[in-house]
Amino acid sequence: MYNTGLVVRSTGSWYEVLTTDKHIWQCRLKGKFKIKGLKTSNPIAVGDKVKFEVEDVIENTGIIFEIEPRENYIIRKSVHKTGHGHILAANLDQAVIIVTLNYPRTSLGFLDRFLVSAESFRIPVTIVFNKVDLLSEEEKDYLADLAAMYEAIGYPCVFTSAVQNIGIAEFSHLLSGKITLLSGHSGVGKSSLVNVIAPDLDLKTSAISDFANKGVHTTTFATMFEIAEDSYIIDTPGIKELGLIDIEPSELSHFFPEMRAKLGDCKFHNCKHLNEPHCAVLEAVATGEIAESRYMSYLSMMDNDDNRR
């Protein structure tokens, strides 16, 4: 006899598995798991649906023997194992990337890498621009232009401030009835935002360190929380880098919606949009139809510069 459940926390060797009766079991893997065609540093991710055998009822432990097929997942290059990926979360309804223009600054390269990773599995993304209360008038104008650019290519944008309660109702509605991956650099305010809409969770928060205006990690392991009935968030450790994996240069442009719209318009069917003649993407960049910042992100990913922007 076996049980099925949802992995809600992974600490590397042990996994917390939630069953339909809201009971959490402490489980470990049976032997070594290898998923065909995928080299990962973590065989099981938060969001995975698994089958397990009860090992000890008193100790509340079990042994996972099967991972059910994933609908999707978001993966990045492992920072520990060369040539391996690290799965941030699996079986998502959507992803929310939390971005700050300052305190700390989120680079557009990082944001675009996240969007490409999500696009590769058709995971819808909403961009949340947080800490808008700290922005100058000039920064607010820049933010308006930036958000308009992303919304034009299909990414809804929300503006929030946990301190001044700006956009909190919209943020709460965004998460309702879904399994959502929350991601972003350390210090962008993920935990503060969640604490406003789900105070019972009391997620740990930390001030921005003065050193280099960067956040301090407060989340050690990816964890799934139920914030309301049928509404779950997966809180991930703040990500410094997001290395792409398993995306070929020839298909990278497919994951930029504005470039995908130009497929078939270039002179050459295998156009890489670098310096080819009669390239529809290059022409669109020249006329401003495709944002220069997005094209620079594309070039950076094509360069494969250790994926560290």
Steps between C-alpha positions, in 0.01 A plus 500: 500500500636843413404865553512790257591852598642838403857601580472826694860532622836363397808515722726303268471153648158514671170609349184616672204339321144628549215249460136583425411474871743794562748271675871558438737205475880518519618298200826399340579351162522132431838453330613736225253667270591594147251676277556408138683766303533737797812545712401680818655559838157444660301197380187621680374859513234683695173458311574143395226241547647180644409152615645377829486207739457562871819405679413584861159626616633614839793689354283624212748391231462357153699391196431657159512241222344687207474854362190562290557662157548876522273740314777760501788634704739793519865408493830686518864400479619341822744723687659191657514232229644580158279389213201443728179693549320588821120486487351797687143363503268267308134479393432874507192692395702819472816679607534843656835674476547777755718782376634820655647791306705585806567367851628266350507551123374211286682479169288472188730218387400296805130578448517400132678173581221413742236581237678282243518209747127529566417541129684177420231314698215741417468603865313834522697773679392820671763759586455667839692825539539539875611787729346761271474732801879544493517626142569856392274665243761433231518133600120476495496630141764241404297227673186599307687469170655168604167351608334617178771322301453170686121518494511558122672162455259316727629531857251661740659738753396580856638783716532440873627632830459293816582808712231724347252223412518584129374233261453242776141410403611448141797290614271286720250451217785398268586204726143385566417140406839424347836338568746786451878509499621822663849595393745788491830623637556499876369818657228583247232450767339165418452407865374846600234491228385151597488595869256781419251267329564193718623629838460157665797373300730758661774447242843615607608832350830680501617854442711582196867487587689824444774304330442531122127570559420129488248289683577247768374145441211421732364188326734200511288239323214523251175461693133483403249683719121498492401866526125444452268220395649343184755782476865401533826685460844351459752730664850449363834615637598834350674436170826679423544344157272321259693286254299366209518130424370271225418787262677482165620825337289419194180498707574781748308763300187280523483591870497875437133566409582809292761304302274198469248727328762564229569133428472443128558866415880473475667429167665183637292238676787422740571868577659553842428875495864599543626661178312322222364709210128574488446386860153601620612504865796732436273728298249505788776590746616782270148647484437460873228237452717262705657660809876533488531370858322179401723454199810557717372229736458271200861565390625434852322163508627413153850587620452253783716718722468255791143634517586747770323821421 
